[in-house]
Structure formats: C-alpha cells, structure tokens
Amino acid sequence: MLKYIDRKRQVIKSIYTGIGKTGVIYPTSFLVAIAQGMITLGIIFYLKEYFNAPPPQVGFITALWALSYIIGCLFFRPLSDKILPRYILISSSFIKFVLITLLRYTGNLKVVFFLYSLYGFIIAFFWPPLVGWLSQDTEGKMLGRIMSRYNFSWSLGIIISPFLAGQLSQINISLPLLYGSLLYLLSSILLILAATTLPRIKEDRDTNINTVSPKIEDHSTPMRFPAWFGIFTTYTVIGIILNIFPLFAMENLKLDKGTVGIIIQMRAISSTVGFIILGRLTFWHFRFSQMVTGQIILAIMVFLLSIITNPIIIAFLVFVIGLCMALSYSNSVFHGISGSVNRAKRMAIHESLISSGLILGSSAGGVIYHTLSMKTLFLLCSGFVLFGALIQWIIYLLFVSKR
C-alpha cells in the first residue's frame, strides 16, 4: 500500500513539475476570452437599456475602447518589456476586474465612457505580452501548432461568451458585466497560483526584451504586409457584426437578446473550427492566393447580409464570416511573427490593426446605420473589403513577388 501511494505521489509530482507556460496560458486565455466576450456584448445591451444610448453613442464607446487599446499597444507596451510576462498578466487581469466592477456601480454615462476606455488600455498589457511569451523560440510547424492551440483556447471562450451574455442579459442587464469581472479576478488568481507554486513558471525568466538581441538576425517575411491589411478590413466587418448588428437585430428584425447572442455565437464557433483546421494544415503558409480569396468570400457574405432578413440564413452568413476571420487572423499572426526577433512588438501591431478595424466598423457603422440604413452600411462595407483585397494584391506585387 505504501509503495502504491508513493508511486501515485511520484506521478502527481511529475505532472505538477512538468506544467510549463502553455499549461497556464491556454486556460487563462480561455477565461479572459469568456470575460471579454461577455462584456463586449453585455455593454451594448447595458448602454441601450440602462442609459437609452442611441447607435452612434454605442459605436463611439466601442471605438473609444479600441483607440485606448491601440495607444496601450503601440506607445506604452515597451514599458512592460523588462518585466516578466506573468506579472504583467496578473496585474492586467486584476485591474480589469476593478474597472468593470466600478463601471457597474456608476450611473454617469461619462464615467462609463472613461472607465471603459481605461479598460481597453489595460487589455493592451495582456494579449501582446501573452503571445510574445507563448511563441518565444518557436518557428515553422511548431509555431503554427502552438498558435493553433492558443487560438482554439481563446476562441472557445468567445464561443461561450455571446450565448452567456444574451441569456444573462435577459435575467438582469448588468449580469454579463458582473460575471465577466469575476472571471478576470479568477484568471488573476490562477496566474498568481501558477507563478508562486509551479516550478517551471517560477524559474521562467523570459522577457520580451530578450528577443531583440542584435546578435539574432531577423528573418521576417514581407507576407505580413498584405496579411496586416487583411486583418484591418476583416475586423472592420467584425466591428459592425459585434457592435452595430445587435442593435439592428433588436430594433428592426425584432429579435430577442438570446437570439442575437446565438447569432453572434455562430461567428465564434466557425472561427474556432477555422483555427483548428488551419493549425493542422500548412498549405496556406507563405501563399498569397488564399489571403485574397478569403477577402473576396468575406465581401460576398457582407453583401448578402444587406438583402437577407431570415435569422437562420443570417446565422449561416455570420458563420462563414467567422471562417474568413479565422483565416485572416491566422495569416496576420503567423506571417507577422514568423522569423521576427521581437514578437511582442509584432503582436502589438497585429492587435492595433484589429482595434483600428473595430474603431472604423463601430464608429462609422453606428453613424451610417443611424443616419442611412443597415442595408447601406453592409453594401459600403462589402465594397470596402473588395477594395482592401485590391490593396492586398498591389502590396503583394510591390513587396512580396519581386523578392
């Protein structure tokens, strides 16, 4: 019996001591993605019902959040380069918990705008350092596999969050914000426990500043340029789908919040499927044709949204849009960090382009929908994506094909 117990202890110890950064990053990204997704949709319902905010105002607060995120990514991220990533992630998660908790207890819309924009700024100290830490010292197939598992982790959280936000909002309009903030607290506690108890995490001394040694030659691919433009146009569409379409669906299509949440969930489900498939395949690596094809399909789906009113068909179109998003996102991440010696910086650029797209989609989308119509918004957006595909092709001819 003693030998059996001792053997079990050895097995447990072996598992315990073998848990490295991926064993912490994957579950943490899952929890944070659920929290962020719930709050992203929940704040729309909250502003509309609690403050009776019109679409332009809802679009503006989302754009302000994204602008703050860009500022944090591009201008303040270097402040965290010398700090161990786990400490940055702990601080970011806890501060987000505090900010959303304060937001729930204020009845002043201007204070909500301020806290939500500060919340976006703090998120800039989570995702880029996390991916920089995760992808360090990996290339090729291994990089694709690691990023696929990471994308699956956070996108699985995004699958769950719209459904939860829709259902909880029907019970109480502030519940998505409450549970989202508690998940941030939980992720912070998980990171603290990992940082103080797991040997491999405690001994990890990787900081993002280590990746910019002048002795290491940069082998970045110019494929990142068309990929980056694609992520910008794609997330312009996503900004409309996430932040403006729910208002249209409730006001014009007369759908309830639960149904809207399920439709938004279709995008998350398909993007997760896309991440899994792309993580197992390599045919798309360094190949331009799949980039522009994905953009053309995206433009067609957005065009169809301008003429379709059936919720089931809309859900299918949103599902396909999610696949296009997965392709665009994977291209931007893989070609952005492949061969790079400063991956946290590249991820900051990637995240900033995502936020720029969200700003354009949310702010311009809210104004166009409010002053013209949702049909006009979708038609303009479809043309914008096609124009983006043309720009990608020009970039490819100028910077990639001649190499």
Beta strands, then each sheet from edge to edge (+ up, - down):
end
